[in-house]
Amino acid sequence: MTTLYADGWIVTCDDAETEHESGWILVDDGAIAEVGSGEEPEADERLDLGGAVVTPGLVNTHHHLYQTLTRARAQEADLFAWLRELYPVWAGIDAEAEYAAARTGLAELALSGCTTVFDHHYVFPRGRTGLIEAEVQAARELGLRIVASRGSMDLGVSDGGLPPDGLVEDVDSVLADTERLVGELHEPEPGARVQIAVAPCSPFSVTKRLMTESAALARRLGLMLHTHLAETVEEEAYCMELYGATPVEYLTDLGWLGGDVWCAHCVHLSGDDIADFAGSDTGVAHCPTSNLRLGAGVAPVRDYLDAGVRVGLGVDGTASNERGDLFFEVKQALLVARGRGGPRAMTAREALQLGTRGGAAVLGRDDIGSLERGKRADLAIWRTDGLELGGAEDLVAGLVLSAPHRVDRLVVEGEDVVRGGALVHADEAEIARDQRTQARRFAA
């Protein structure tokens, strides 16, 4: 069955930055068959969008879904103090709580126009199983694409690391479980709904052996690699003391830079670091709200883009953001870039590109992120008749500058996930009730 989405302002986010102010998209069997304006092609079904803006579905490149259970904690803490307060709380996570947390986080993201979510899960209390499976189940039920990571920590506080010893794992167990999950869940083909990435937590919670062997495993299995990096100035001092190198020098020594790698935050990179990232095609997940909330600083994203670094956006965990709204991060990326570099540092459309095709590139996906023939039909459709867009002739810039918004319709693989601003496959109120029940288990 073919569906024609007609009478919309189509923002393709293709190489030419093509837009059709009165355009249409033809979808056939979950893929985009044609995009254009003027005479409409025939279709089995025609949906009149009434002038709505249509963008590619947003792509989230860094998140911690389990953290929806512990919002508004450690309110004035920096990163290390925040982690020390919350690690013992997160030690109580189990599959039931993970499922409730994931449904909440994924629902928030869907309602903000996000169709593909990367989740960095690295907390595996001893004796608990089924955590990754729980979040994959939640994503499948809601209809979103998920890249779920088998994260890890093996450097506990007694060995000079940051996490409590009860949350660190044995290297061989981590690698074996990662390979098991890949065999059971990973879809390598274009249009994949579920993928697995390899993601040791950070240089201050993971040993050199785990970093090195994780990279070897990922490259043997053809998986993407991810970690936190250079989020705070304290991290550089920590790495210098522990490893005698800056965070980027440390990754370089481990063979961790490359086109199959992206790092979260990267707030504190030098000019040489940026050149190393660009030269090695290493990507960055920019998380502006979380970085501001923790007082970590503002990443020099304009410098990254000018150097040719792949950059996408992430909401980060909702214990350091409190909101899982990726379209709001599009606006935040615009604002923090201008805060660093002035009003011409980033345009509204450049910010939107970060949240769409930029995120797809960071995740190594060439099947999503733009509205072009042959790409998967992942669409976010935004109403333009609300109060906040009254008086805006440029509806695309107006949409970004007036964010946040609840998406009107969200389409994944040609199927509605959100319709009329409501989840199609789940009840928002029921998700919230279940999440609050689980969150009470983690209350102080």
PATIGU-733236 format. One line per 8 residues: number of its first residue (from 1); for each residue x, y, z of C-alpha. Coordinates in pm, 1 decimal. Last residue first. Example, Ala and Ser with C-alpha at 12.3 -4.5 7.8 and 13.67 -1.06 7.14 Angstrom:
<atoms>
2) 1367.0:-106.0:714.0 | 1230.0:-450.0:780.0
</atoms>
This chain:
<atoms>
444) 1555.3:864.6:4911.5 | 1311.4:722.1:4658.4 | 1435.5:432.8:4446.7 | 1141.2:198.1:4505.4 | 908.9:495.2:4452.8 | 1041.5:514.2:4095.3 | 882.2:177.0:4014.3 | 533.4:293.2:4104.3
436) 596.3:627.0:3934.6 | 695.4:450.7:3611.6 | 385.5:232.4:3618.0 | 159.8:534.6:3658.9 | 339.1:729.2:3383.5 | 313.3:439.0:3137.9 | -58.8:405.5:3216.1 | -111.6:777.3:3153.0
428) 67.7:762.1:2818.8 | -136.2:469.5:2692.4 | 51.6:259.2:2440.3 | 62.5:168.3:2071.6 | -58.0:490.0:1907.7 | 97.9:746.2:2139.5 | -84.4:1077.1:2130.6 | -12.2:1410.2:1954.9
420) -281.3:1350.4:1693.7 | -102.9:1032.1:1590.1 | 223.4:903.4:1735.8 | 382.5:572.4:1629.3 | 222.3:574.5:1285.5 | 363.2:325.8:1035.7 | 573.3:402.2:726.1 | 893.8:258.2:872.2
412) 849.1:487.3:1170.6 | 597.0:773.2:1146.8 | 540.4:1038.5:1410.7 | 233.2:1261.3:1393.8 | 152.3:1577.3:1587.8 | 491.8:1617.4:1756.1 | 480.6:1784.1:2095.9 | 681.3:2104.1:2083.9
404) 979.2:2250.4:2269.2 | 1071.2:2469.7:2086.7 | 998.5:2825.3:1966.7 | 1329.8:2879.5:1785.3 | 1321.2:2544.1:1608.6 | 961.7:2570.9:1485.5 | 1003.9:2935.1:1385.9 | 1313.0:2849.3:1182.7
396) 1111.2:2589.3:992.1 | 798.6:2804.4:972.6 | 973.1:3094.7:805.0 | 676.8:3332.9:791.8 | 644.4:3327.9:1170.3 | 359.3:3552.9:1282.6 | 171.9:3281.7:1475.7 | 413.4:2997.2:1538.7
388) 374.1:2981.0:1919.2 | -3.5:3010.6:1907.2 | -51.8:2688.5:1715.2 | -133.7:2644.8:1345.7 | 200.6:2498.4:1241.6 | 150.2:2133.1:1325.5 | 467.7:1923.2:1320.2 | 508.3:1595.5:1129.7
380) 809.2:1377.9:1214.6 | 887.3:1118.2:949.3 | 1073.2:785.6:936.9 | 1000.7:631.9:594.7 | 1326.6:444.0:543.7 | 1555.0:598.5:281.2 | 1520.0:488.1:-81.7 | 1414.7:826.1:-215.9
372) 1513.7:1099.6:23.1 | 1382.9:1242.2:349.0 | 1692.8:1248.7:568.4 | 1815.9:1083.4:888.4 | 1761.6:715.8:802.7 | 1918.4:444.2:584.1 | 2276.1:572.5:605.5 | 2319.6:468.1:969.9
364) 2665.0:479.3:1130.2 | 2526.9:601.6:1461.9 | 2705.1:937.8:1420.3 | 2577.8:964.8:1062.8 | 2217.4:911.9:1175.9 | 2259.2:1175.5:1446.1 | 2386.4:1430.6:1197.0 | 2107.9:1340.8:952.0
356) 1843.5:1432.2:1210.5 | 1919.7:1626.2:1528.4 | 2235.4:1787.9:1393.1 | 2049.0:1883.9:1074.5 | 1790.7:2066.5:1285.6 | 2068.8:2274.7:1440.7 | 2201.4:2357.6:1094.9 | 1849.8:2459.7:994.5
348) 1816.1:2698.8:1285.8 | 2147.3:2858.1:1196.9 | 2468.6:2832.1:1398.3 | 2753.4:3066.8:1496.1 | 2591.6:3367.3:1330.1 | 2439.0:3506.2:1651.4 | 2763.2:3494.7:1851.1 | 3023.6:3226.4:1908.8
340) 2985.1:3072.8:2253.2 | 2628.4:3177.4:2334.9 | 2541.0:3128.5:1970.4 | 2647.8:2765.2:1988.1 | 2464.1:2734.0:2319.5 | 2141.9:2863.2:2163.4 | 2144.2:2646.3:1851.5 | 2227.6:2330.9:2043.2
332) 1950.6:2417.9:2291.3 | 1698.9:2449.4:2008.8 | 1785.5:2104.7:1872.2 | 1795.2:1978.8:2231.4 | 1430.9:2086.5:2264.6 | 1355.5:1862.6:1967.7 | 1514.0:1577.2:2162.8 | 1280.1:1598.7:2460.4
324) 1367.5:1348.9:2734.7 | 1345.7:1598.9:3019.2 | 1505.0:1580.5:3364.0 | 1843.8:1660.9:3206.8 | 2099.0:1502.1:3438.6 | 1867.8:1236.1:3586.2 | 1691.8:1219.6:3250.3 | 1998.9:1064.3:3097.1
316) 2152.9:1228.4:2791.9 | 1924.9:1425.0:2555.9 | 2161.9:1349.7:2272.1 | 2249.8:1533.4:1952.1 | 2465.4:1438.5:1654.9 | 2807.4:1551.3:1532.7 | 3040.1:1402.0:1267.8 | 3362.1:1606.7:1270.0
308) 3439.2:1803.2:953.0 | 3666.8:2069.7:1105.7 | 3400.5:2339.3:1062.7 | 3148.6:2111.0:1230.6 | 3369.7:2046.2:1530.9 | 3461.7:2413.8:1567.9 | 3093.8:2507.4:1563.6 | 3035.4:2237.7:1826.1
300) 3267.9:2390.4:2083.8 | 3108.8:2193.4:2372.6 | 2956.3:2403.9:2649.3 | 3053.6:2364.4:3012.9 | 3028.4:2095.3:3278.6 | 2788.7:2286.3:3503.6 | 2585.6:1971.8:3563.4 | 2266.2:2122.2:3419.0
292) 2456.0:2295.4:3137.9 | 2620.7:1974.4:3018.2 | 2288.1:1791.4:3047.7 | 2113.9:2055.3:2836.8 | 2379.7:2062.9:2563.9 | 2426.4:1690.0:2495.3 | 2645.1:1670.0:2180.9 | 2714.4:1311.1:2073.2
284) 3047.2:1326.7:1888.0 | 3185.7:1118.0:1603.3 | 3533.8:986.0:1518.6 | 3623.8:1029.9:1150.7 | 3996.3:969.0:1225.2 | 4113.7:1300.0:1081.2 | 3819.0:1490.2:1225.4 | 3861.6:1345.6:1573.5
276) 4237.2:1404.3:1567.3 | 4185.6:1762.2:1445.8 | 3940.9:1820.4:1730.2 | 4194.5:1688.1:1979.2 | 4462.4:1918.3:1836.8 | 4231.2:2216.8:1881.7 | 4169.0:2109.6:2239.8 | 3866.5:1911.3:2353.8
268) 3672.0:1993.9:2670.1 | 3300.3:1943.5:2607.4 | 3341.1:1608.4:2435.6 | 2986.6:1512.5:2544.9 | 2943.0:1150.6:2433.9 | 3194.2:975.1:2212.1 | 3149.6:812.5:1872.2 | 3344.7:525.8:1722.5
260) 3313.4:314.9:1403.5 | 3476.8:585.2:1191.0 | 3785.7:574.3:1407.0 | 3952.4:660.3:1737.8 | 3974.2:378.7:1993.2 | 4316.3:241.1:1917.2 | 4402.8:230.7:2288.1 | 4675.4:494.5:2256.8
252) 4430.9:720.1:2073.1 | 4174.4:680.5:2348.9 | 4433.1:787.0:2608.0 | 4549.5:1081.1:2398.4 | 4185.7:1191.0:2375.5 | 4136.7:1169.7:2753.9 | 4468.7:1344.2:2826.7 | 4759.9:1117.8:2915.1
244) 4961.1:996.0:3212.8 | 4711.5:714.6:3271.5 | 4580.2:760.2:3626.4 | 4696.7:1113.9:3709.8 | 4655.5:1250.9:3357.8 | 4321.6:1074.7:3323.4 | 4191.0:1225.3:3648.9 | 4314.1:1574.6:3558.3
236) 4137.1:1543.8:3220.7 | 3820.0:1418.6:3388.5 | 3815.8:1713.5:3628.8 | 3777.0:1951.4:3333.8 | 3443.8:1785.1:3260.5 | 3278.9:1583.1:2982.1 | 3602.2:1483.1:2812.8 | 3471.7:1142.7:2700.6
228) 3178.1:908.4:2753.8 | 3196.8:587.3:2551.1 | 3078.7:434.8:2223.8 | 3177.6:169.2:1971.2 | 2973.9:57.4:1667.8 | 2947.2:-310.2:1574.6 | 3100.6:-518.3:1293.6 | 3137.6:-835.9:1502.0
220) 3518.9:-850.3:1493.2 | 3536.0:-473.3:1523.1 | 3312.7:-470.3:1829.3 | 3506.5:-751.4:1994.7 | 3844.0:-583.1:1938.9 | 3707.9:-252.9:2070.2 | 3569.3:-423.0:2380.7 | 3904.9:-597.2:2429.0
212) 4092.1:-268.1:2435.5 | 3851.3:-80.4:2662.4 | 3817.8:-379.2:2897.0 | 4193.8:-419.5:2921.5 | 4254.7:-48.9:2975.1 | 4024.5:-56.9:3275.3 | 3679.5:105.9:3292.4 | 3521.6:348.9:3539.6
204) 3731.2:664.5:3500.0 | 3788.5:626.6:3125.4 | 3413.2:599.8:3066.8 | 3121.4:356.8:3037.9 | 3233.7:78.7:2807.2 | 2994.4:89.1:2509.2 | 2958.6:-186.3:2250.0 | 2656.0:-130.0:2026.2
196) 2354.4:-353.8:1965.2 | 2087.6:-297.2:1700.3 | 1710.3:-323.0:1694.0 | 1472.8:-185.2:1427.5 | 1709.8:-241.4:1136.8 | 1605.2:-64.9:816.1 | 1932.7:-154.8:646.3 | 2066.9:-497.0:762.4
188) 2274.5:-569.9:1071.2 | 1991.4:-666.1:1311.3 | 2126.0:-736.1:1661.0 | 1900.7:-915.6:1911.2 | 1994.3:-1273.6:1997.6 | 2343.8:-1307.6:1852.6 | 2438.0:-954.9:1950.5 | 2303.8:-1011.3:2300.8
180) 2518.1:-1322.3:2343.7 | 2828.4:-1141.0:2218.0 | 2776.9:-868.8:2474.2 | 2721.7:-1125.4:2747.8 | 3050.4:-1295.1:2666.2 | 3241.5:-966.7:2658.6 | 3102.9:-849.9:2990.8 | 3164.4:-1187.2:3157.8
172) 3525.0:-1192.0:3035.5 | 3587.2:-843.1:3174.5 | 3447.2:-919.7:3522.1 | 3190.5:-668.3:3640.3 | 3169.8:-350.0:3845.1 | 2856.1:-236.3:4025.5 | 2928.7:-381.0:4370.5 | 3272.9:-218.2:4372.1
164) 3112.4:123.5:4385.9 | 3171.4:335.5:4074.2 | 3453.8:597.1:4051.8 | 3773.0:407.0:3983.2 | 4092.7:389.3:4186.5 | 4100.6:13.4:4242.6 | 3883.4:19.6:4557.5 | 3642.2:252.6:4379.2
156) 3565.6:2.1:4107.3 | 3717.2:-27.0:3759.4 | 3513.1:-291.3:3572.1 | 3226.7:-89.5:3422.0 | 3020.4:-194.6:3120.4 | 2778.4:-98.3:2846.8 | 2586.0:-346.8:2633.3 | 2441.7:-77.6:2415.5
148) 2093.0:-59.9:2271.6 | 2038.3:97.7:1931.7 | 1662.6:135.7:1923.7 | 1406.6:200.2:1649.4 | 1066.8:297.8:1778.8 | 731.7:117.3:1760.4 | 611.2:157.4:2119.9 | 603.7:-218.3:2180.9
140) 936.2:-274.6:2008.1 | 1101.8:-0.8:2210.8 | 971.9:-142.0:2538.4 | 1089.4:-493.6:2450.0 | 1434.2:-356.5:2365.7 | 1438.3:-186.0:2704.7 | 1359.0:-509.1:2886.4 | 1603.5:-720.2:2681.5
132) 1883.7:-486.5:2783.0 | 1801.7:-539.2:3150.8 | 1727.7:-913.5:3136.3 | 1947.1:-1018.8:3426.6 | 2029.6:-907.4:3779.6 | 2264.8:-1123.8:3988.4 | 2527.1:-857.8:4027.3 | 2407.1:-508.6:3946.4
124) 2450.4:-421.7:3576.8 | 2472.0:-44.5:3523.5 | 2617.9:33.5:3177.5 | 2317.0:120.2:2962.6 | 2390.7:369.5:2687.7 | 2067.5:399.9:2489.6 | 2063.3:507.9:2126.6 | 1716.1:606.9:2013.3
116) 1565.9:628.7:1663.9 | 1224.2:783.4:1584.6 | 1239.2:1107.0:1785.2 | 967.4:1368.3:1728.4 | 929.8:1499.6:2085.1 | 640.1:1262.3:2157.9 | 864.6:972.9:2059.0 | 1135.7:1088.2:2299.3
108) 899.9:1110.3:2594.3 | 756.9:767.2:2509.2 | 1107.2:622.7:2491.4 | 1198.4:760.1:2831.3 | 880.5:638.5:2997.2 | 885.4:295.4:2833.7 | 1251.6:262.6:2924.6 | 1192.0:344.6:3290.1
100) 910.2:93.4:3320.8 | 1115.7:-178.2:3148.5 | 1423.7:-98.5:3356.3 | 1223.0:-121.1:3678.7 | 1100.1:-468.9:3590.7 | 1442.0:-576.7:3464.7 | 1622.3:-475.4:3783.6 | 1780.9:-155.6:3913.2
92) 1873.7:-133.3:4281.0 | 2237.9:-42.0:4216.7 | 2103.1:276.9:4063.1 | 2067.0:424.1:4411.7 | 2427.2:341.1:4507.7 | 2548.1:504.0:4181.6 | 2341.8:816.4:4242.0 | 2533.4:1011.0:4504.9
84) 2878.2:925.2:4369.3 | 2762.6:1003.1:4016.5 | 2636.0:1350.6:4108.2 | 2957.4:1424.2:4300.7 | 3161.9:1324.9:3993.1 | 2946.0:1520.8:3748.3 | 2909.1:1844.3:3945.9 | 2638.5:1866.6:4209.4
76) 2374.7:2135.4:4271.9 | 2062.7:1922.3:4216.4 | 2197.2:1591.6:4337.9 | 1858.2:1436.8:4252.7 | 1593.1:1591.3:4027.5 | 1510.2:1271.8:3838.4 | 1582.5:920.4:3961.5 | 1355.8:670.3:3781.3
68) 1394.9:838.9:3441.7 | 1759.9:736.9:3481.8 | 1700.3:389.9:3338.8 | 1682.1:535.9:2987.8 | 2042.3:651.7:2978.7 | 2074.4:849.7:2654.5 | 2314.2:942.5:2374.7 | 2273.3:961.8:1996.3
60) 1903.7:1049.1:1965.4 | 1789.2:1055.4:1601.8 | 1498.6:1281.4:1502.0 | 1248.8:1159.7:1244.1 | 1306.7:1344.4:919.2 | 1117.7:1669.7:904.2 | 765.6:1756.0:791.5 | 621.7:2101.3:865.5
52) 242.4:2109.3:862.2 | 62.9:2296.6:582.2 | -269.0:2114.6:610.3 | -112.1:1768.5:623.9 | -359.0:1609.3:382.1 | -313.9:1231.7:392.9 | -367.9:1050.4:61.9 | -406.7:671.7:49.5
44) -362.3:421.7:-234.1 | -134.0:664.8:-412.6 | -116.1:858.6:-737.4 | 162.7:1107.4:-780.0 | 101.7:1473.4:-696.5 | 169.3:1753.1:-942.0 | 367.3:2028.7:-776.0 | 618.2:1940.6:-507.5
36) 861.6:1659.4:-444.2 | 964.5:1346.9:-256.5 | 949.3:992.7:-397.2 | 949.8:628.0:-289.3 | 1034.5:676.0:77.5 | 1037.1:334.1:241.8 | 802.2:142.7:471.3 | 624.6:-45.2:193.8
28) 573.0:261.1:-27.0 | 577.2:618.6:98.7 | 518.4:918.4:-128.7 | 618.4:1251.3:23.5 | 453.9:1583.1:-66.9 | 527.6:1949.8:-108.1 | 411.2:2302.1:-49.5 | 717.5:2465.8:103.0
20) 939.1:2202.0:-57.9 | 1283.8:2210.7:101.3 | 1618.3:2085.8:-29.8 | 1923.3:2113.9:196.1 | 2141.7:2014.8:-103.8 | 2294.0:1721.9:85.7 | 1951.9:1610.9:210.9 | 1782.1:1747.3:524.4
12) 1446.0:1689.5:347.6 | 1243.0:1968.3:505.2 | 896.4:1921.1:351.8 | 647.9:2200.8:419.1 | 332.7:1991.3:386.9 | 42.8:1970.0:144.4 | 49.0:1593.1:89.8 | 166.8:1278.9:269.8
4) 95.7:1016.5:1.4 | 60.1:656.8:118.9 | 127.2:346.5:-90.2 | 0.0:0.0:0.0
</atoms>
